[in-house]
């Protein structure tokens, strides 16, 4: 069974473009984008927690993404990969 937003977006490309959500870049190359965190109502502590959970120091951070499910994915310079919060 389809949810209402899924049903409506499947019928209209215009509505689909309004509903569609993408991951948001919240940090790159060891710099955290505080404005993006505020815009999406995410605390700096959430990013710090994701860094700890992936055993990544801030200086080793390549990218951090706020995912559509609210988790934060970390990519490190060491391995080019990362784990989700």
TIZAKOL-848378 format. One line per field, with one value per atom (N, C-alpha, C, O): residue in one letter; residue number from 1; x, y, z; chain; atom name. Coordinates in pm, 1 decimal, always signed. Each point is the difference from the previous one (the first is absolute). Layout:
<pts>
res = [a/...] .
n = [NUM/...] .
c1 = [X/...] .
c2 = [Y/...] .
c3 = [Z/...] .
chain = [A/...] .
atom = [CA/...] .
</pts>
This chain:
<pts>
res = [x/x/x/x/x/x/x/x/x/x/x/x/x/x/x/x/x/x/x/x/x/x/x/x/x/x/x/x/x/x/x/x/x/x/x/x/x/x/x/x/x/x/x/x/x/x/x/x/x/x/x/x/x/x/x/x/x/x/x/x/x/x/x/x/x/x/x/x/x/x/x/x/x/x/x/x/x/x/x/x/x/x/x/x/x/x/x/x/x/x/x/x/x/x/x/x/x/x/x/x/x/x/x/x/x/x/x/x/x/x/x/x/x/x/x/x/x/x/x/x/x/x/x/x/x/x/x/x/x/x/x/x/x/x/x/x/x/x/x/x/x/x/x/x/x/x/x/x/x/x/x/x/x/x/x/x/x/x/x/x/x/x/x/x/x/x/x/x/x/x/x/x/x/x/x/x/x/x/x/x/x/x/x/x/x/x/x/x/x/x/x/x/x/x/x/x/x/x/x/x/x/x/x/x/x/x/x/x/x/x/x/x/x/x/x/x/x/x/x/x/x/x/x/x/x/x/x/x/x/x/x/x/x/x/x/x/x/x/x/x/x/x/x/x/x/x/x/x/x/x/x/x/x/x/x/x/x/x/x/x/x/x/x/x/x/x/x/x/x/x/x/x/x/x/x/x/x/x/x/x/x/x/x/x/x/x/x/x/x/x/x/x/x/x/x/x/x/x/x/x/x/x/x/x/x/x/x/x/x/x/x/x/x/x/x/x/x/x/x/x/x/x/x/x/x/x/x/x/x/x/x/x/x/x/x/x/x/x/x/x] .
n = [1/1/1/1/2/2/2/2/3/3/3/3/4/4/4/4/5/5/5/5/6/6/6/6/7/7/7/7/8/8/8/8/9/9/9/9/10/10/10/10/11/11/11/11/12/12/12/12/13/13/13/13/14/14/14/14/15/15/15/15/16/16/16/16/17/17/17/17/18/18/18/18/19/19/19/19/20/20/20/20/21/21/21/21/22/22/22/22/23/23/23/23/24/24/24/24/25/25/25/25/26/26/26/26/27/27/27/27/28/28/28/28/29/29/29/29/30/30/30/30/31/31/31/31/32/32/32/32/33/33/33/33/34/34/34/34/35/35/35/35/36/36/36/36/37/37/37/37/38/38/38/38/39/39/39/39/40/40/40/40/41/41/41/41/42/42/42/42/43/43/43/43/44/44/44/44/45/45/45/45/46/46/46/46/47/47/47/47/48/48/48/48/49/49/49/49/50/50/50/50/51/51/51/51/52/52/52/52/53/53/53/53/54/54/54/54/55/55/55/55/56/56/56/56/57/57/57/57/58/58/58/58/59/59/59/59/60/60/60/60/61/61/61/61/62/62/62/62/63/63/63/63/64/64/64/64/65/65/65/65/66/66/66/66/67/67/67/67/68/68/68/68/69/69/69/69/70/70/70/70/71/71/71/71/72/72/72/72/73/73/73/73/74/74/74/74/75/75/75/75/76/76/76/76/77/77/77/77/78/78/78/78/79/79/79/79/80/80/80/80/81/81/81/81/82/82/82/82/83/83/83/83/84/84/84/84/85/85/85/85] .
c1 = [+83.7/-83.7/+88.4/+94.0/-122.7/+78.6/-49.3/-119.7/+214.8/-39.7/-49.1/+29.0/-102.1/-55.7/+107.5/-14.9/+124.7/+102.8/+61.8/+30.9/-12.7/+56.5/-95.7/+41.6/-168.0/-100.9/-7.2/+2.9/-12.3/-13.0/+124.7/-10.0/+129.2/+123.2/+19.0/+64.0/-118.7/+11.0/-87.2/+21.3/-118.4/-91.1/+42.0/-49.4/+140.5/+37.1/+148.9/+47.6/+26.1/+142.9/+22.7/+97.7/-185.4/+14.5/-10.4/+80.5/-178.2/-15.8/+115.7/+48.3/-3.7/+112.6/+123.9/+72.1/-47.6/+117.4/-11.9/+101.7/-224.2/-20.5/+17.2/+48.4/-87.2/+2.9/+136.8/+40.7/+29.7/+125.6/+101.2/+18.3/+46.6/+96.1/+134.3/+5.9/+101.3/+135.1/+84.3/-33.2/+142.9/+96.3/+60.9/+14.2/+21.1/+53.8/+143.3/+27.4/+63.2/+139.3/+8.0/-36.0/+83.4/+7.9/+143.8/+23.7/+73.5/+141.2/+86.4/-35.2/+150.6/+95.6/+139.8/+20.8/+73.8/+141.8/+25.4/+74.7/-137.0/+22.7/-73.6/+18.1/-100.3/-75.7/-148.6/-55.7/-7.8/-142.3/-77.5/+35.4/-140.2/-81.7/-113.4/-108.5/+135.9/-96.7/-132.4/-105.7/+110.2/-123.6/-91.0/-121.8/+180.6/-78.9/-59.5/-114.2/+192.8/-51.8/-119.8/-101.9/+113.7/-112.8/-121.4/-113.1/+136.6/-109.6/-80.5/-121.9/+191.2/-65.3/-23.6/-38.4/+62.3/-24.9/+73.0/-57.9/+186.8/+86.8/+105.8/+56.5/-29.9/+99.3/+141.3/+22.0/+72.0/+141.3/+33.9/+86.1/-154.1/+23.2/-32.8/+63.1/-161.1/-35.0/+114.4/+29.2/+33.9/+114.9/+116.2/+66.6/-42.2/+107.5/-22.3/+94.5/-218.5/-33.4/+29.1/+57.8/-97.4/+25.9/+150.4/+45.8/+30.0/+145.8/+58.1/+85.2/-131.4/+48.1/-35.0/+82.6/-205.4/-44.8/+76.8/+11.1/+41.2/+79.7/+149.8/+82.3/-48.1/+139.7/+76.2/+108.3/-168.2/+56.6/+25.0/-89.8/+209.7/+32.2/-44.6/-6.5/-24.0/-48.4/+98.0/-42.2/+171.2/+99.0/+5.6/+51.5/-104.6/-1.9/-131.2/-17.3/-75.2/-131.0/+10.4/+53.2/-104.1/-9.4/-136.2/-6.8/-102.5/-136.0/-91.2/+20.9/-122.7/-106.4/-132.0/-18.3/-73.2/-130.8/-110.5/+3.2/-101.1/-122.7/-89.9/-41.2/+10.9/-79.1/-148.8/-40.8/-38.5/-143.8/-68.1/-108.3/+169.9/-58.6/+47.7/-35.7/+116.9/+47.6/+135.8/+57.0/-4.4/+133.0/+106.8/-27.1/+147.9/+112.2/+103.8/+51.0/-19.7/+101.2/+131.7/+5.9/+100.1/+134.3/+88.1/+3.1/+68.6/+102.8/+132.8/+15.2/+80.8/+129.9/+102.5/-18.3/+124.5/+109.7/+80.6/+59.6/-57.8/+80.7/-45.1/+80.8/-212.1/-48.7/-94.3/-36.6/-2.9/-92.5/-142.3/-88.5/+64.7/-134.4/-47.5/+46.9/-139.6/-50.6/-123.0/-53.5/+10.2/-119.6/-103.3/+30.5/-153.4/-109.0/-9.3/+44.4/-101.4/-18.4/-90.7/-28.5] .
c2 = [-118.1/+118.1/+124.8/+8.9/+85.7/+122.3/+105.5/+12.0/+64.2/+112.1/+113.8/+2.7/+89.7/+111.5/+79.6/+25.2/+16.1/+75.8/-80.1/+55.9/-185.9/-83.4/-9.2/+10.4/-29.7/-9.5/+129.9/-2.2/+115.0/+129.6/+30.1/+45.4/-70.7/+31.0/-91.5/+39.0/-160.2/-89.0/+47.3/-41.6/+127.1/+50.4/+135.7/+41.2/+28.2/+133.6/+24.9/-7.2/+36.6/+29.2/+128.6/+10.2/+86.0/+126.4/-21.6/+53.4/-130.5/-29.3/-85.8/+19.3/-113.2/-84.3/+84.7/-26.9/+128.8/+85.3/+80.8/+34.1/-3.0/+72.5/-90.4/+44.5/-169.7/-93.8/-65.8/-31.8/+11.4/-73.8/+64.6/+121.7/-203.2/+47.3/-66.1/-117.6/+193.3/-50.1/+18.0/+79.4/-154.2/+17.2/+140.2/+55.3/+0.3/+136.2/-5.6/-62.8/+127.9/+8.4/+93.9/+117.2/-168.1/+83.0/+24.7/+77.7/-143.3/+23.6/-50.4/-94.3/+160.5/-42.8/+41.2/+108.5/-196.8/+26.7/+55.6/+96.4/-157.5/+38.8/+124.0/+42.6/+17.5/+119.7/-33.2/-51.0/+80.4/-25.5/+124.7/+111.1/-129.0/+110.8/+27.0/-57.3/+145.6/+30.0/+52.6/-29.5/+106.3/+53.6/-112.8/+5.6/-106.3/-114.5/-77.0/-45.6/+31.8/-68.9/+75.1/-61.0/+192.8/+80.4/-9.7/-14.9/+23.2/-4.5/-129.3/+0.2/-110.7/-130.3/-45.5/-114.1/+206.2/-24.9/-122.8/-86.9/+83.2/-107.0/+63.8/+103.6/-164.4/+54.0/-42.8/-105.0/+187.2/-32.8/-129.9/-76.3/+51.9/-122.7/-124.1/-104.1/+113.8/-113.6/-32.3/-116.9/+218.7/-21.2/-57.9/-93.0/+148.3/-51.2/-147.3/-78.9/+42.4/-139.7/-89.7/-107.6/+151.5/-78.7/-15.7/-105.9/+210.8/-8.4/-102.0/-80.6/+84.3/-96.6/-142.8/-90.5/+71.1/-134.7/-57.8/-122.0/+206.7/-46.7/+8.2/-25.1/+61.1/+12.2/+94.2/-31.7/+147.5/+99.3/+130.6/+53.6/-3.9/+132.2/+104.6/-28.2/+148.5/+105.4/+27.3/+22.8/-25.1/+28.1/-110.1/+22.8/-143.1/-110.1/-7.8/-88.4/+180.1/+0.2/+47.9/+107.8/-188.0/+43.3/+66.3/+113.7/-185.9/+52.5/-58.2/-111.5/+189.2/-49.0/+40.5/+114.7/-210.4/+23.9/-26.8/-99.4/+188.7/-24.7/-76.4/+53.3/-177.7/-86.2/+28.9/+65.4/-113.9/+25.6/-61.9/+44.0/-145.6/-63.0/+64.6/-45.4/+152.1/+71.6/-45.1/+62.7/-169.4/-45.7/+86.2/+71.1/-79.2/+74.8/-99.6/-80.1/+85.3/-86.8/+74.0/+118.0/-189.4/+57.1/-68.4/-122.8/+201.8/-51.9/+55.2/+120.3/-210.7/+42.7/+9.7/-55.7/+126.6/+8.9/-128.9/-35.1/-35.2/-121.1/-109.1/-58.3/+31.0/-113.9/+39.2/-84.4/+210.5/+43.2/-44.8/+32.5/-106.0/-49.1/+55.9/+104.9/-173.5/+42.9/-76.7/-78.7/+102.5/-66.2/+102.5/+118.0/-163.5/+88.8/+1.8/-92.5/+197.0/+17.4/-106.4/-3.1] .
c3 = [+0.0/+0.0/+0.0/+79.0/-165.4/-11.5/+98.2/+25.9/+28.2/+84.7/-88.8/-119.6/+177.0/-78.2/-73.0/-119.6/+187.9/-74.5/-114.1/-105.2/+124.9/-105.6/-118.1/-115.4/+144.0/-105.1/-80.2/-123.0/+193.3/-67.5/-81.9/-114.0/+172.0/-72.6/-120.3/-97.6/+103.3/-115.1/-115.8/-113.9/+140.8/-102.1/-57.2/-105.0/+174.0/-44.3/+23.1/+113.3/-220.9/+12.3/+79.6/+74.2/-89.0/+72.1/+150.7/+76.3/-34.1/+142.2/+49.2/+111.6/-193.1/+38.3/+29.7/+96.1/-178.3/+22.1/+129.0/+60.5/-17.2/+125.4/+121.1/+104.0/-116.3/+112.3/+15.5/+111.7/-221.0/+1.3/+93.9/-1.5/+82.3/+98.6/-27.7/-35.9/+52.7/-23.6/+125.2/+88.0/-81.3/+107.9/-10.2/-109.0/+224.3/+5.9/+51.2/+102.3/-172.9/+43.2/+120.1/-10.6/+125.5/+121.0/+44.0/+92.5/-158.1/+31.6/-114.1/-70.9/+55.2/-103.0/+43.4/+54.3/-79.3/+25.4/+139.6/+16.6/+83.2/+138.7/+44.9/+114.1/-198.5/+36.0/+3.6/-97.2/+210.5/+17.4/-40.2/+39.6/-117.5/-49.2/+98.5/-10.4/+106.2/+106.4/-54.7/+55.7/-163.2/-56.8/-51.2/+17.1/-79.1/-47.2/+117.7/-5.7/+112.5/+118.1/+56.9/+32.6/-20.6/+51.6/-92.3/+46.5/-174.5/-97.2/+11.8/-16.5/+45.3/+7.2/+144.2/+25.6/+67.2/+143.1/+52.5/+65.0/-95.8/+47.6/+88.6/-34.9/+147.9/+92.1/-35.0/-60.3/+98.7/-19.1/+73.2/-44.0/+155.6/+76.6/-82.0/+17.8/-107.3/-85.9/-96.5/-25.2/-27.5/-89.5/+79.6/-45.3/+164.5/+85.3/+33.6/+1.0/+26.1/+30.4/-119.8/+15.5/-134.6/-121.0/-23.3/-42.7/+70.6/-13.3/+97.7/-37.4/+162.4/+99.7/-40.7/+11.1/-58.2/-36.4/-118.4/-12.6/-72.9/-114.6/+28.2/-88.0/+212.9/+40.8/-93.4/-49.1/+26.7/-91.9/+74.4/+64.9/-74.6/+53.5/-102.1/-119.6/+167.3/-88.6/-114.4/-113.4/+142.0/-104.5/-106.2/-109.4/+140.7/-96.9/-77.2/-83.9/+111.4/-64.3/-143.9/-26.5/-66.3/-139.2/-23.1/-46.5/+79.5/-16.2/+106.6/+48.0/-11.8/+87.3/-63.9/-40.9/+33.1/-60.8/+100.0/+72.6/-69.1/+73.2/-95.9/-103.1/+136.6/-87.4/+17.2/+96.0/-188.6/+2.2/+121.3/+38.7/+22.2/+118.4/+129.9/+108.7/-119.5/+118.3/+49.6/+89.3/-145.1/+41.5/-67.5/-96.8/+149.9/-57.4/-47.7/+78.3/-207.4/-60.2/-4.3/-34.6/+70.3/+5.6/-102.4/-8.0/-70.5/-89.7/+49.4/+21.0/-2.6/+50.7/-112.3/-108.2/+135.9/-96.7/-2.0/-101.8/+214.3/+11.0/-95.0/-72.3/+73.1/-77.9/-113.1/-81.9/+76.4/-104.2/+23.2/-79.1/+185.4/+30.4/+130.2/+44.2/+18.2/+129.5/+37.4/-78.1/+197.2/+51.7/+35.2/+17.1/-6.3/+41.6/+151.6/+67.9/-17.7/+143.5/+52.7/+119.7] .
chain = [A/A/A/A/A/A/A/A/A/A/A/A/A/A/A/A/A/A/A/A/A/A/A/A/A/A/A/A/A/A/A/A/A/A/A/A/A/A/A/A/A/A/A/A/A/A/A/A/A/A/A/A/A/A/A/A/A/A/A/A/A/A/A/A/A/A/A/A/A/A/A/A/A/A/A/A/A/A/A/A/A/A/A/A/A/A/A/A/A/A/A/A/A/A/A/A/A/A/A/A/A/A/A/A/A/A/A/A/A/A/A/A/A/A/A/A/A/A/A/A/A/A/A/A/A/A/A/A/A/A/A/A/A/A/A/A/A/A/A/A/A/A/A/A/A/A/A/A/A/A/A/A/A/A/A/A/A/A/A/A/A/A/A/A/A/A/A/A/A/A/A/A/A/A/A/A/A/A/A/A/A/A/A/A/A/A/A/A/A/A/A/A/A/A/A/A/A/A/A/A/A/A/A/A/A/A/A/A/A/A/A/A/A/A/A/A/A/A/A/A/A/A/A/A/A/A/A/A/A/A/A/A/A/A/A/A/A/A/A/A/A/A/A/A/A/A/A/A/A/A/A/A/A/A/A/A/A/A/A/A/A/A/A/A/A/A/A/A/A/A/A/A/A/A/A/A/A/A/A/A/A/A/A/A/A/A/A/A/A/A/A/A/A/A/A/A/A/A/A/A/A/A/A/A/A/A/A/A/A/A/A/A/A/A/A/A/A/A/A/A/A/A/A/A/A/A/A/A/A/A/A/A/A/A/A/A/A/A/A/A] .
atom = [N/CA/C/O/N/CA/C/O/N/CA/C/O/N/CA/C/O/N/CA/C/O/N/CA/C/O/N/CA/C/O/N/CA/C/O/N/CA/C/O/N/CA/C/O/N/CA/C/O/N/CA/C/O/N/CA/C/O/N/CA/C/O/N/CA/C/O/N/CA/C/O/N/CA/C/O/N/CA/C/O/N/CA/C/O/N/CA/C/O/N/CA/C/O/N/CA/C/O/N/CA/C/O/N/CA/C/O/N/CA/C/O/N/CA/C/O/N/CA/C/O/N/CA/C/O/N/CA/C/O/N/CA/C/O/N/CA/C/O/N/CA/C/O/N/CA/C/O/N/CA/C/O/N/CA/C/O/N/CA/C/O/N/CA/C/O/N/CA/C/O/N/CA/C/O/N/CA/C/O/N/CA/C/O/N/CA/C/O/N/CA/C/O/N/CA/C/O/N/CA/C/O/N/CA/C/O/N/CA/C/O/N/CA/C/O/N/CA/C/O/N/CA/C/O/N/CA/C/O/N/CA/C/O/N/CA/C/O/N/CA/C/O/N/CA/C/O/N/CA/C/O/N/CA/C/O/N/CA/C/O/N/CA/C/O/N/CA/C/O/N/CA/C/O/N/CA/C/O/N/CA/C/O/N/CA/C/O/N/CA/C/O/N/CA/C/O/N/CA/C/O/N/CA/C/O/N/CA/C/O/N/CA/C/O/N/CA/C/O/N/CA/C/O/N/CA/C/O/N/CA/C/O/N/CA/C/O/N/CA/C/O/N/CA/C/O/N/CA/C/O/N/CA/C/O/N/CA/C/O/N/CA/C/O/N/CA/C/O/N/CA/C/O/N/CA/C/O/N/CA/C/O] .
</pts>
